[in-house]
Amino acid sequence: MAWRTGREISKLSDAGSRPRFQGLTKTILTMRGSTTKAELYSNGDQRITDNILQTSNGELLYAGVTSKELLRTLCNLHLVGYEPVVDASIKVLTSPLMQSALFRVPVLQAVKYTAYSHFCAGENIAEASTTLKNMWKLGLRGIMDYGLEDATDSQSCDKNLTDFVNVVHQSAVLPSGSVSFACVKITAICPIQLLERVSNLLRWQHKNAKFKLPWRQEVMPVLANSSPTYHVKVAPEPLTREEENDLSLAHLRLWKLCEACDQEGVPLLVDAEYSSVQPAIDYMVHAAALDFNKGSQPLVYGTIQAYLKDAFPRLSLAAKDASKRGISYGVKLVRGAYLSREVELASSLHAPSPIHKNIEETHSCYDSCAAFMLEQAACGDGSVVLATHNMDSGRIAALKAEELGLSKEDPRLQFAQLKGMADVLSLALTHAGFRVSKYLAFGPVYQVVPYLVRRAQENRGLLGNTALERQFIRRELRRRLQESAGL
């Protein structure tokens, strides 16, 4: 397939000829039973300042962006970066009043021309394709993310699968190379209640090795010794015959979606979701990987959320087990998007939070996971999508890739950001020669409201990033104004 054979994987250059950076050291791995931990150091506690990412040249970064587009972006960033507006928006969009058409229609119209237009690519594949083509002119690729999640029955799962497959086939007619990935949430093709049941059974077996799960396939590990199991206090009831049948249907849906991606040469990203269902999601992804990741490049990628304390142990266990099986391991690294939900769930069960205690620990975990996967990629044992809006993490990873001799065009390493966020980082990485994609969420406005609510919640922790983004845009608009005035 094109995504497997289109590019030769670059070999590591000789150690003596590749560039070295004193600020970075090789990832340190320590073994503790079956878990490992990596650390990446960058000039002690100093911020990375190497100029691998040229962010100071706004004229270069925004060369393909009109002043009107910059001004619209600036206004939207002010809105999403202002906490009172964020809080009010969440309350409105999650209000029971949204069940009333008299309230819902005007609210969705307001959303469509503000947050929706900023974060989303359009209401259908045609509008999303237009957005992608405009980004492709800037050197940015697109991850086609149809906004479906949280199905409740098999009928809605089947319908969602049809929609996802259609998106994959329609993506194939877009400019060659412009679509880097298709994207799916497992909760859209498997009832969430079943995912919760399977996750609890997997957790109980993890705690009690003698507990048998007759339906379970032998796949890469989905839980580590440090993974929380507070979700289940007593042995869950076995799956009923009907539930086992529904699980088989869910596996089949994912298999059909992977098959469509394989046919069209478009790899598939599977998003991470709530911890209550994540073990089942990882289990399904790993099962699909056994069928579709047998080549030099993975077709199906799972996702690791670095704000979880067990993120690195789970990542390293799965990656190393995949290598032993001769499977090409693919993963997307994110910080995480369900913080409030996870903290509230743990608190309600009188359990410690599964989230790192502060943002600095999350940053450290993310950079450690990234360093580990970059080394896996350099050795030909893995592929990684570094989904980050953090400028320091992007710069650290870019430096690490150069240190390891990874080609900037090597598909084993890709960067990604959400549409409407961290455009400075996206454009700087692109101008540095790396493969960069934007997450293009699309679908009817009412359908992607949960996605928009999470973006709003995330922005509480990304105010610093939006402030930096606004600063760059204002500087460039000021430069253009002065230039037009002959100053």
C-alpha positions as CSV (number, residue, x, y, z in Angstrom):
1,M,0.0,0.0,0.0
2,A,1.0,3.6,-0.6
3,W,1.3,4.4,3.0
4,R,3.7,1.5,3.5
5,T,5.9,1.7,0.4
6,G,5.7,5.4,-0.7
7,R,8.8,6.4,1.2
8,E,11.9,4.5,2.3
9,I,12.6,4.7,6.0
10,S,15.8,6.6,6.4
11,K,18.6,4.8,8.2
12,L,20.5,6.3,11.0
13,S,23.5,8.2,10.0
14,D,26.9,7.3,11.5
15,A,27.2,8.5,15.1
16,G,30.2,10.6,14.1
17,S,28.4,12.5,11.3
18,R,25.0,13.3,12.8
19,P,24.5,16.5,14.8
20,R,24.8,16.5,18.5
21,F,23.1,18.7,21.0
22,Q,24.5,19.2,24.4
23,G,21.1,20.1,25.9
24,L,19.7,16.6,25.2
25,T,20.9,13.3,26.4
26,K,19.9,9.8,25.3
27,T,16.7,8.6,27.0
28,I,17.5,6.9,30.3
29,L,15.6,3.6,30.9
30,T,15.3,1.9,34.2
31,M,13.7,-1.4,34.8
32,R,11.4,-2.1,37.7
33,G,9.7,-5.4,37.3
34,S,7.7,-5.1,34.1
35,T,7.6,-1.3,33.9
36,T,10.1,1.2,32.6
37,K,10.6,4.9,33.0
38,A,12.3,7.3,30.7
39,E,13.7,10.7,31.4
40,L,14.7,13.5,29.0
41,Y,16.9,16.3,30.2
42,S,17.1,19.7,28.7
43,N,19.6,22.1,30.2
44,G,18.5,21.4,33.7
45,D,15.4,23.5,34.5
46,Q,16.1,26.0,31.7
47,R,13.7,26.4,28.8
48,I,14.9,25.1,25.5
49,T,16.1,28.0,23.4
50,D,17.7,26.4,20.4
51,N,16.6,28.0,17.1
52,I,15.6,24.8,15.4
53,L,12.1,26.3,15.2
54,Q,12.2,29.8,13.7
55,T,9.3,31.4,15.5
56,S,10.5,35.0,15.5
57,N,10.0,35.6,11.7
58,G,6.2,36.3,11.5
59,E,6.6,37.3,7.9
60,L,7.8,33.8,7.0
61,L,5.4,31.9,9.3
62,Y,2.3,33.7,8.2
63,A,3.3,34.2,4.5
64,G,0.2,32.3,3.3
65,V,-2.3,33.7,5.7
66,T,-4.3,36.8,4.9
67,S,-4.6,39.7,7.4
68,K,-8.4,39.1,7.5
69,E,-7.8,35.5,8.6
70,L,-5.2,36.6,11.2
71,L,-7.7,39.1,12.6
72,R,-10.5,36.6,12.8
73,T,-8.2,34.1,14.5
74,L,-7.1,36.8,17.0
75,C,-10.7,37.6,17.9
76,N,-11.6,33.9,18.4
77,L,-8.5,33.3,20.5
78,H,-9.4,36.2,22.8
79,L,-12.8,34.6,23.3
80,V,-11.6,31.1,24.0
81,G,-8.8,32.4,26.2
82,Y,-11.0,34.4,28.5
83,E,-12.1,32.2,31.4
84,P,-15.4,33.9,32.1
85,V,-16.5,33.3,28.5
86,V,-15.2,29.7,28.6
87,D,-17.2,29.0,31.8
88,A,-20.4,30.6,30.5
89,S,-20.1,28.7,27.3
90,I,-19.8,25.4,29.0
91,K,-22.8,26.1,31.2
92,V,-24.9,27.1,28.2
93,L,-23.9,24.1,26.0
94,T,-24.4,21.6,28.7
95,S,-27.7,23.2,30.0
96,P,-30.9,21.2,30.0
97,L,-32.3,24.2,28.1
98,M,-30.5,22.9,25.0
99,Q,-33.3,20.3,24.7
100,S,-35.6,23.1,23.7
101,A,-35.5,24.2,20.1
102,L,-36.3,27.8,21.1
103,F,-33.1,27.9,23.1
104,R,-30.9,25.5,21.1
105,V,-31.3,27.0,17.6
106,P,-30.0,30.5,18.4
107,V,-27.3,29.1,20.6
108,L,-26.0,26.8,17.9
109,Q,-26.1,29.7,15.4
110,A,-23.9,31.7,17.7
111,V,-21.6,28.8,18.2
112,K,-21.3,28.2,14.5
113,Y,-19.8,31.6,13.8
114,T,-17.4,31.6,16.8
115,A,-16.0,28.5,18.4
116,Y,-17.2,26.1,15.7
117,S,-15.7,28.0,12.8
118,H,-12.4,28.4,14.7
119,F,-12.0,24.8,15.9
120,C,-13.9,22.8,13.2
121,A,-13.4,22.3,9.5
122,G,-17.1,22.3,8.3
123,E,-20.4,20.5,8.6
124,N,-19.7,17.8,6.0
125,I,-16.8,16.2,4.1
126,A,-17.1,18.7,1.3
127,E,-16.6,21.7,3.6
128,A,-13.8,19.9,5.5
129,S,-12.1,19.2,2.1
130,T,-12.1,22.9,1.3
131,T,-10.6,23.7,4.7
132,L,-7.9,21.0,4.1
133,K,-7.0,22.3,0.7
134,N,-6.4,25.7,2.1
135,M,-4.2,24.3,4.8
136,W,-2.4,22.1,2.3
137,K,-1.2,25.3,0.6
138,L,0.5,26.2,3.8
139,G,2.3,22.8,3.9
140,L,-0.1,21.4,6.5
141,R,-1.7,18.0,6.2
142,G,-5.1,17.0,7.7
143,I,-6.4,14.4,10.1
144,M,-10.0,13.8,9.1
145,D,-12.0,13.6,12.3
146,Y,-15.7,13.0,11.9
147,G,-17.4,14.1,15.1
148,L,-19.1,10.9,16.2
149,E,-18.9,9.3,19.7
150,D,-20.8,7.7,22.5
151,A,-23.1,5.3,20.6
152,T,-25.7,3.5,22.7
153,D,-26.7,0.5,20.6
154,S,-25.6,-1.7,17.7
155,Q,-27.9,0.1,15.2
156,S,-26.2,3.5,15.8
157,C,-22.8,1.8,15.8
158,D,-23.5,0.4,12.3
159,K,-24.6,3.7,11.0
160,N,-21.6,5.4,12.4
161,L,-19.3,2.8,10.8
162,T,-20.9,3.6,7.4
163,D,-20.3,7.3,7.9
164,F,-16.6,6.7,8.9
165,V,-16.0,4.4,5.9
166,N,-17.5,6.9,3.6
167,V,-15.2,9.6,5.0
168,V,-12.2,7.4,4.3
169,H,-13.2,6.7,0.7
170,Q,-13.9,10.4,0.1
171,S,-10.6,11.4,1.7
172,A,-8.8,9.4,-1.0
173,V,-9.8,11.8,-3.7
174,L,-8.2,14.8,-2.0
175,P,-4.7,16.0,-3.1
176,S,-2.2,13.2,-2.7
177,G,-0.4,13.3,0.6
178,S,-2.7,16.0,2.1
179,V,-4.6,13.5,4.3
180,S,-2.2,12.1,6.9
181,F,-4.8,10.0,8.9
182,A,-8.4,9.1,9.4
183,C,-9.6,9.2,12.9
184,V,-12.2,7.3,15.0
185,K,-13.5,7.1,18.5
186,I,-14.2,3.5,19.5
187,T,-17.3,4.8,21.5
188,A,-18.8,5.6,18.1
189,I,-18.7,1.9,16.9
190,C,-19.1,0.0,20.2
191,P,-21.8,0.8,22.8
192,I,-20.2,2.6,25.7
193,Q,-21.9,0.3,28.3
194,L,-20.2,-2.7,26.7
195,L,-16.8,-0.9,26.7
196,E,-17.3,-0.2,30.4
197,R,-18.1,-3.9,31.1
198,V,-15.1,-5.1,29.1
199,S,-12.8,-2.6,30.8
200,N,-13.9,-3.7,34.3
201,L,-13.4,-7.4,33.4
202,L,-9.9,-6.6,32.0
203,R,-9.1,-4.7,35.2
204,W,-10.3,-7.6,37.4
205,Q,-8.2,-10.1,35.5
206,H,-5.2,-7.8,35.8
207,K,-5.7,-7.9,39.6
208,N,-6.5,-11.7,39.6
209,A,-4.5,-13.6,37.1
210,K,-6.6,-16.8,37.6
211,F,-9.8,-15.0,36.5
212,K,-10.6,-16.3,33.1
213,L,-12.0,-14.4,30.1
214,P,-12.9,-16.9,27.4
215,W,-13.5,-14.2,24.8
216,R,-10.1,-12.5,25.3
217,Q,-7.6,-12.6,22.5
218,E,-3.8,-12.6,23.3
219,V,-2.8,-9.1,22.5
220,M,-0.2,-6.5,23.7
221,P,-0.6,-5.5,27.4
222,V,-3.3,-2.8,28.1
223,L,-2.6,-2.3,31.8
224,A,0.6,-1.9,33.8
225,N,1.3,-2.7,37.4
226,S,0.7,1.0,38.3
227,S,-2.6,1.2,36.4
228,P,-5.6,2.2,38.6
229,T,-8.2,-0.5,39.2
230,Y,-10.5,1.4,41.6
231,H,-13.3,1.3,38.9
232,V,-14.1,-2.3,40.0
233,K,-14.3,-3.5,43.6
234,V,-15.7,-7.0,43.2
235,A,-15.6,-9.6,40.5
236,P,-17.8,-8.5,37.6
237,E,-20.4,-10.8,36.1
238,P,-19.1,-12.6,33.0
239,L,-20.2,-11.2,29.6
240,T,-23.5,-12.7,28.5
241,R,-23.8,-14.5,25.2
242,E,-25.4,-11.4,23.8
243,E,-22.6,-9.1,25.1
244,E,-20.0,-11.5,23.6
245,N,-21.7,-11.3,20.3
246,D,-21.9,-7.5,20.5
247,L,-18.1,-7.4,21.3
248,S,-17.4,-9.6,18.2
249,L,-19.5,-7.1,16.1
250,A,-17.5,-4.2,17.5
251,H,-14.2,-5.9,16.6
252,L,-15.7,-6.5,13.1
253,R,-16.6,-2.8,12.7
254,L,-13.1,-1.7,13.6
255,W,-11.7,-4.4,11.2
256,K,-13.9,-3.1,8.4
257,L,-12.8,0.5,9.0
258,C,-9.1,-0.6,9.1
259,E,-9.7,-2.5,5.8
260,A,-11.1,0.6,4.2
261,C,-8.1,2.6,5.4
262,D,-5.8,-0.1,4.1
263,Q,-7.5,0.0,0.7
264,E,-7.2,3.8,0.4
265,G,-3.7,4.1,1.9
266,V,-4.8,6.2,4.8
267,P,-3.6,5.2,8.3
268,L,-6.1,5.3,11.2
269,L,-5.8,7.1,14.5
270,V,-7.9,5.8,17.4
271,D,-8.5,8.4,20.0
272,A,-8.2,7.8,23.7
273,E,-11.3,8.4,25.8
274,Y,-12.4,8.2,29.5
275,S,-10.4,5.9,31.8
276,S,-13.6,4.0,32.5
277,V,-13.5,2.6,28.9
278,Q,-9.8,3.0,27.9
279,P,-8.7,-0.6,28.7
280,A,-11.3,-2.0,26.3
281,I,-10.4,0.6,23.7
282,D,-6.7,-0.4,23.9
283,Y,-7.6,-4.0,23.8
284,M,-9.6,-3.5,20.5
285,V,-6.8,-1.4,19.0
286,H,-4.1,-4.0,19.9
287,A,-6.3,-6.8,18.4
288,A,-6.6,-4.8,15.1
289,A,-2.9,-4.1,15.2
290,L,-2.2,-7.8,15.1
291,D,-4.0,-8.0,11.7
292,F,-3.0,-4.7,10.1
293,N,0.4,-3.7,11.5
294,K,2.5,-6.4,10.1
295,G,4.4,-4.2,7.5
296,S,7.2,-1.7,8.2
297,Q,4.6,1.0,8.8
298,P,1.6,0.7,11.1
299,L,-1.9,1.2,9.8
300,V,-3.7,1.6,13.1
301,Y,-2.4,3.8,15.9
302,G,-3.6,3.9,19.5
303,T,-3.4,6.9,21.8
304,I,-1.6,7.5,25.1
305,Q,-2.6,10.3,27.4
306,A,0.4,11.7,29.3
307,Y,-1.6,13.3,32.1
308,L,-2.3,9.8,33.4
309,K,0.3,8.5,36.0
310,D,0.5,5.1,34.3
311,A,1.0,6.5,30.8
312,F,4.7,5.7,30.4
313,P,4.5,2.1,31.9
314,R,1.6,1.2,29.6
315,L,3.4,2.8,26.6
316,S,6.7,1.0,27.1
317,L,5.0,-2.4,27.8
318,A,2.9,-2.3,24.7
319,A,5.8,-1.1,22.5
320,K,8.2,-3.7,23.6
321,D,5.7,-6.5,23.4
322,A,4.7,-5.4,19.9
323,S,8.4,-5.5,18.9
324,K,8.7,-9.1,20.2
325,R,5.7,-10.1,18.2
326,G,7.1,-8.5,15.0
327,I,4.3,-5.9,15.0
328,S,4.9,-2.3,13.9
329,Y,3.7,-0.3,16.9
330,G,2.0,3.1,16.2
331,V,0.9,5.6,18.9
332,K,-0.3,9.1,19.2
333,L,0.8,11.0,22.3
334,V,-1.4,13.6,23.8
335,R,-1.6,15.3,27.2
336,G,-5.3,14.5,27.7
337,A,-8.8,16.0,27.4
338,Y,-10.9,14.5,30.2
339,L,-9.2,15.9,33.3
340,S,-12.3,17.2,35.2
341,R,-14.2,13.9,34.5
342,E,-11.3,11.7,35.7
343,V,-10.8,13.7,38.9
344,E,-14.5,13.7,39.7
345,L,-14.8,9.9,39.1
346,A,-11.8,9.1,41.3
347,S,-13.1,11.3,44.0
348,S,-16.6,9.8,43.9
349,L,-15.0,6.3,44.4
350,H,-12.8,7.6,47.2
351,A,-9.7,6.8,45.2
352,P,-6.6,8.8,44.4
353,S,-6.6,10.8,41.2
354,P,-5.1,9.0,38.2
355,I,-3.9,12.4,36.9
356,H,-0.4,13.8,37.7
357,K,-0.6,16.2,40.6
358,N,0.6,19.2,38.5
359,I,1.1,20.4,34.9
360,E,4.9,20.2,35.3
361,E,4.6,16.4,35.9
362,T,2.4,16.1,32.9
363,H,4.9,18.0,30.7
364,S,7.7,15.8,32.0
365,C,5.7,12.6,31.4
366,Y,4.8,13.7,27.9
367,D,8.4,14.6,27.0
368,S,9.6,11.2,28.4
369,C,7.1,9.3,26.4
370,A,8.1,11.3,23.3
371,A,11.8,10.6,23.8
372,F,11.1,6.9,24.2
373,M,9.0,6.7,21.1
374,L,11.5,8.8,19.1
375,E,14.2,6.2,20.0
376,Q,11.8,3.4,19.0
377,A,11.2,5.1,15.7
378,A,14.9,5.6,15.1
379,C,15.5,1.9,15.7
380,G,12.6,1.0,13.3
381,D,10.5,-0.4,16.2
382,G,7.7,2.2,16.2
383,S,6.0,5.2,14.8
384,V,4.7,8.2,16.7
385,V,2.4,11.2,16.2
386,L,3.3,13.9,18.7
387,A,0.1,15.8,19.3
388,T,1.1,18.8,21.3
389,H,0.3,22.5,21.6
390,N,3.3,23.1,23.9
391,M,6.1,25.0,22.2
392,D,8.8,23.6,24.5
393,S,7.7,20.0,23.9
394,G,7.7,20.6,20.1
395,R,11.2,22.1,20.2
396,I,12.5,19.3,22.5
397,A,11.2,16.6,20.2
398,A,12.5,18.3,17.1
399,L,16.0,18.5,18.7
400,K,15.8,14.9,19.8
401,A,14.8,13.8,16.3
402,E,17.8,15.5,14.8
403,E,20.1,14.1,17.5
404,L,18.9,10.6,16.6
405,G,19.3,11.2,12.9
406,L,15.6,10.8,12.1
407,S,14.7,12.3,8.7
408,K,12.2,15.1,9.0
409,E,10.3,13.4,6.2
410,D,10.3,10.0,7.9
411,P,6.6,9.0,8.3
412,R,7.6,7.3,11.6
413,L,7.6,10.8,13.2
414,Q,4.7,13.2,12.7
415,F,3.5,16.2,14.7
416,A,-0.2,17.3,15.1
417,Q,-2.2,20.1,16.6
418,L,-5.9,20.9,16.7
419,K,-7.3,23.2,14.1
420,G,-7.4,26.7,15.6
421,M,-4.7,26.0,18.2
422,A,-0.9,26.4,18.3
423,D,-0.7,27.6,14.7
424,V,2.7,29.2,15.4
425,L,4.0,25.8,16.5
426,S,2.4,24.1,13.5
427,L,3.8,26.5,11.0
428,A,7.3,26.6,12.6
429,L,7.6,22.8,12.5
430,T,6.4,22.8,8.9
431,H,9.0,25.5,7.9
432,A,11.6,23.4,9.8
433,G,10.8,20.5,7.4
434,F,8.7,18.2,9.7
435,R,5.5,16.5,8.7
436,V,2.7,18.4,10.5
437,S,-1.0,17.8,10.5
438,K,-4.1,19.6,11.8
439,Y,-6.9,17.8,13.4
440,L,-9.9,18.6,11.3
441,A,-13.0,17.9,13.3
442,F,-16.1,18.2,11.2
443,G,-19.8,17.4,11.3
444,P,-23.1,19.2,12.0
445,V,-22.8,21.8,14.7
446,Y,-25.1,20.0,17.2
447,Q,-23.1,16.8,16.7
448,V,-19.7,18.2,17.6
449,V,-20.9,20.2,20.7
450,P,-19.2,17.6,23.1
451,Y,-16.0,18.2,21.2
452,L,-16.3,21.9,21.5
453,V,-17.0,21.6,25.2
454,R,-13.8,19.7,25.7
455,R,-11.9,22.3,23.7
456,A,-13.3,24.9,26.0
457,Q,-12.4,22.9,29.1
458,E,-8.9,22.3,27.8
459,N,-8.3,26.0,27.3
460,R,-8.3,26.6,31.0
461,G,-4.9,24.9,31.0
462,L,-3.8,26.4,27.7
463,L,-4.2,30.1,28.4
464,G,-0.5,30.6,28.2
465,N,-0.4,29.1,24.8
466,T,-3.3,31.2,23.5
467,A,-1.6,34.3,25.0
468,L,1.6,33.5,23.1
469,E,-0.4,32.9,19.9
470,R,-2.1,36.2,20.2
471,Q,1.2,37.9,20.8
472,F,2.6,36.5,17.5
473,I,-0.5,37.5,15.5
474,R,-0.6,41.0,16.9
475,R,3.1,41.5,16.1
476,E,2.6,40.3,12.5
477,L,-0.6,42.4,12.0
478,R,1.4,45.4,13.3
479,R,4.3,44.7,10.9
480,R,1.9,44.5,8.0
481,L,0.2,47.7,9.0
482,Q,3.5,49.5,9.3
483,E,4.6,48.1,5.9
484,S,1.4,49.2,4.2
485,A,1.8,52.7,5.7
486,G,5.4,52.9,4.5
487,L,6.8,53.1,8.0
